[in-house]
Amino acid sequence: MEATPIIVLIDGDCALCNRTAQWFAARDAGGTMVFAPNIGETARILGEPPGGDQGTVVVWVGSQRLVRSAAVLRMLGGLGGGWGLLARLSSGVPVLWADAVYGLVARRRHWFGRPAACTLLSPHHLAD
């Protein structure tokens, strides 16, 4: 039985987003995550708004759309092992609190710089 892919739409303009995507891809032993820019063809096909959902990570698992902390927890869960355990434990944190922490980081994401170009990942993990 093949795992449902986790399609991750990120802001290719953000160094933190790019580095985070690379971190997840390096640990995605099952190869279930596919990364794409939030303004690309994959995002358009999924029904994302023109210009993407800026300032947040969007994860699609089948027809389920997740954003902010729920998206990150789903990505961690997809890694399995200790990361999956962390995701399960963190899911007990109220969404309002988890999203508040996510928002604090997201509002400061450009402190980490802006890449000269979208340096998402190797073609194995990259769509668009």
C-alpha positions as CSV (number, residue, x, y, z in Angstrom):
1,M,0.0,0.0,0.0
2,E,1.5,3.3,-1.1
3,A,1.4,6.3,1.3
4,T,-0.7,9.3,0.4
5,P,1.7,12.1,-0.7
6,I,2.1,15.1,1.4
7,I,2.2,18.1,-0.9
8,V,3.9,21.1,0.7
9,L,3.4,24.5,-0.7
10,I,5.9,27.1,0.5
11,D,7.0,30.6,-0.1
12,G,10.1,30.2,-2.4
13,D,11.0,33.8,-1.6
14,C,11.8,33.0,2.1
15,A,15.2,31.6,3.2
16,L,13.6,30.1,6.3
17,C,11.0,28.3,4.2
18,N,13.6,27.0,1.8
19,R,15.8,25.8,4.6
20,T,12.9,24.2,6.4
21,A,11.8,22.4,3.2
22,Q,15.4,21.1,2.8
23,W,15.4,19.9,6.4
24,F,12.2,18.0,6.0
25,A,13.3,16.5,2.6
26,A,16.5,15.3,4.1
27,R,14.6,13.4,6.8
28,D,11.7,12.2,4.6
29,A,13.0,8.6,4.3
30,G,9.7,7.4,2.9
31,G,9.8,10.0,0.1
32,T,6.2,11.0,0.8
33,M,6.7,14.8,0.7
34,V,6.6,16.8,-2.5
35,F,7.5,20.5,-2.3
36,A,6.3,23.2,-4.6
37,P,6.2,27.0,-4.6
38,N,2.9,28.4,-3.4
39,I,2.5,30.4,-6.6
40,G,3.3,27.6,-9.1
41,E,1.3,25.2,-11.3
42,T,0.9,22.6,-8.5
43,A,-0.7,25.3,-6.2
44,R,-3.0,26.5,-9.0
45,I,-4.2,22.9,-9.7
46,L,-4.9,22.4,-6.0
47,G,-7.1,25.5,-6.1
48,E,-4.8,27.9,-4.1
49,P,-5.6,31.6,-4.5
50,P,-3.7,33.5,-7.2
51,G,-0.4,34.7,-5.7
52,G,-0.4,31.9,-3.2
53,D,-1.3,31.9,0.5
54,Q,1.5,34.2,1.6
55,G,3.1,34.0,5.0
56,T,2.1,30.4,5.7
57,V,2.9,26.9,4.8
58,V,0.1,25.0,3.1
59,V,0.0,21.2,3.2
60,W,-2.4,19.0,1.1
61,V,-2.9,15.4,2.0
62,G,-5.5,14.0,-0.4
63,S,-8.3,16.6,-0.4
64,Q,-7.5,17.9,3.1
65,R,-5.9,21.3,3.2
66,L,-3.8,22.2,6.3
67,V,-2.2,25.5,7.2
68,R,0.1,27.0,9.9
69,S,0.7,24.7,12.9
70,A,-1.5,21.9,11.6
71,A,0.6,21.8,8.4
72,V,3.8,21.6,10.3
73,L,2.5,18.9,12.7
74,R,1.4,16.8,9.7
75,M,4.8,17.2,8.1
76,L,6.5,16.1,11.4
77,G,4.1,13.2,11.7
78,G,5.0,12.1,8.1
79,L,8.6,11.7,9.2
80,G,7.7,9.1,11.7
81,G,9.9,7.9,14.5
82,G,10.7,10.5,17.2
83,W,9.4,13.3,15.0
84,G,6.1,11.6,14.6
85,L,6.0,11.2,18.4
86,L,6.7,14.9,18.9
87,A,3.8,15.7,16.4
88,R,1.4,13.5,18.3
89,L,2.4,15.0,21.7
90,S,2.2,18.5,20.2
91,S,-1.2,17.9,18.8
92,G,-2.5,18.2,22.4
93,V,-1.5,21.9,22.4
94,P,-4.5,24.1,21.7
95,V,-4.6,25.2,18.1
96,L,-4.9,28.9,19.1
97,W,-1.6,28.7,21.0
98,A,0.2,26.6,18.4
99,D,-0.9,29.0,15.6
100,A,0.2,32.0,17.8
101,V,3.7,30.6,18.0
102,Y,3.7,29.8,14.3
103,G,2.5,33.4,13.6
104,L,5.4,34.9,15.7
105,V,7.9,33.0,13.6
106,A,6.1,33.6,10.3
107,R,6.0,37.4,10.8
108,R,9.8,37.3,11.3
109,R,10.7,34.8,8.6
110,H,12.5,37.3,6.4
111,W,15.0,38.0,9.3
112,F,16.6,34.8,8.0
113,G,17.2,36.5,4.6
114,R,15.9,36.1,1.1
115,P,17.5,33.6,-1.3
116,A,18.8,34.9,-4.6
117,A,16.6,32.2,-6.2
118,C,14.2,29.6,-5.1
119,T,16.5,26.9,-3.9
120,L,13.9,24.5,-2.8
121,L,15.3,21.0,-3.3
122,S,16.5,18.3,-5.6
123,P,14.2,17.3,-8.5
124,H,13.2,14.2,-6.5
125,H,11.3,16.2,-4.0
126,L,10.3,19.2,-6.1
127,A,7.2,19.8,-8.2
128,D,6.7,22.7,-10.7
